[in-house]
């Protein structure tokens, strides 16, 4: 965002601190990033809706479960891995349960805890959907970038993600809400 035309006048009783406005180049990078993320998310959502009748976030949950030991994760761990709120996860799991792709199991050592478990039917849907999804990702991202650009993109996004996940107690992270 650029500086607004009507900034507060200097010398007022309590002068607000001037924001660190984005430079023209930073503004260009930021808007390009946001446009790319928005269009990529839409592209992948449309592909998955067409091929499997599910949004991208649901596909990601099935993948996380498929990669887990015994295809099961505690709901809190799944929310953390998916970087979503517990409420959004609960809603998604309810929809996946309705499709027969996931089931919930009570945690035997924690009365309040639950596991999300990928069913055989859910695994089969994932197995059938994965080739089209990976091709959509490849065409949208990797086929457009050089190997060096791919490496740079991975490094940049890792730095951004790490900076948005502070380790201190009380951090406002989606899976803690």
N, C-alpha and C positions, 0 to 999 in steps of 0.2 A: 504494500500500500504506500502511495506517495503522500507527502505532507499535504494536509488540507489547505485550501486557499485562505481560510480565516483562522490562523493560529492565534493563541492568546498573545496579548501585547506584553512585551517585556516590562519589568518594573512593577507588576501587579503584586498585591500583598503576598500571595502565595503562588509563586511562579511554578507551574507544573514542569516536570522534567520532560524534555523533548524526547519523543520516541526515536529509536534508531531506525529511521525509514529505510526501506529497501532501495538500493541503487536501481537505475534502469536495467542494468544487466541482471541483478538479482531478481527483479520483478519479472523479467523475461524467463529466467530459469524456473522460478516458482510457478508461474502460470503454465509453462510448458509441462512441468511435472504434474500439476493438478489435472490438466487436460489429458495427459497420457494415462494417469491412474484411473480417472473417471471413464475414459473410453475403453481401457483394458478391462476394467471390472464389468462394464456393460457387455463387452464382446464375450467374455467368459461366461457371464450369466446367461446370455442368449444361447450360447452353444450348449451349455448344460441343461437349460430348460428344454431345448429342442431334443437333445439326445437322451435325457434321463428324467425330465420333469422335475428338476430340483435346481435351486440357486447354488451359486458358487460356494457360499459359506457351508451349505449342507454337504457338498462334495468334500470340502476340506475336513469336515468332521469325520466322514466315512474313511478318508485317507488316514487320519490320525489314529482311528480305532484299528484299521487294518494293520498299521505298523506296530501297534502295541502288543505286548505279550498276551497271548490268549485272546487277542482282539477285544480287550476290555481296558477301560480307564475309569478312575474315579471321576465323577462329574466335575469336581473342582479342578482337577488336573487337566481335564479336557478343555475347560473354559480358559485356563491359563495358556495351554498350547495353541488354542484357536484365537487367542487375544480378543475374546468377546465377554460380555457381561454374563453373569450366571442366569439372569432372566432371559436373555436372548438364547442362551444355550438350552435352557429348559424348554422354551417354545420350540426350538429346532428339533430337539430330541423327541418331543411329543409328536411332531409331524413325521419324523423318521420312524417312530414306533408305529404310527398309524399305517405307514407303508409296509411295515413288517421288516424294515431294514436294520432296526436297532431295537434292543430291549433294555429295560432297566432291571438291575438286580440290587437288592439291599446289601449293604456292606456288613458282613458278619461281626466285625469288631468295632463298628461305630453305628449306633442305632440311627443317627441322622444322615449318615453317608450313603451314597448310591453309586453304583457303577453303570456306565453305558457300555453295552456289549454289541458288537457288530454281529448280526445274524448271518447265516449262510446265504440267505436271499440278498441281504445287503452287500455281502462280499461279492456275490455274482453280479449285482448291478454295478458295483464299482469296477469289477474286472471288465465288464462289457463297455463301460463308459470311458475308462482310462485312455484307450488309444485315441479316441476323438478329442479328448481334452488335452492330452499332451501335444497333439498335432496343432490344436488351436493356440496353445501357449508358444510352441515352437515358431509358428508362422507370425504371431503377433509380436514376439519379443526376440527370441534367439536368432532367427533367420535374418533379422534386420541389423544385428550388432556384430561387430568383429569380436574375436575372442578377447582382445584387450578391453573393449567396451563392456563385454559381459563381466569380466573380472572386476572392472571399476564399478559397475553398477552394483555388484554383490558387496563389494567393500563399502561403498557409500551407504547402501541401505542397512548394512549391519551396524555402521556407526550411528545412523539415525535411530534404528530400533533400540540399540543399547542405551542411547541417551534418553529415550522416552520410557525406560524401565528402571527407574531408580531402585536401588536395593534397600534403602532405608525403610523402616517400619512406618506405616501410615501413608505410603505412596498411593496416589489415586490412579489405580490401574483397573482396566475394565473387569478382569476376572475377580477382583476384590469387591466389586459393586453388586 
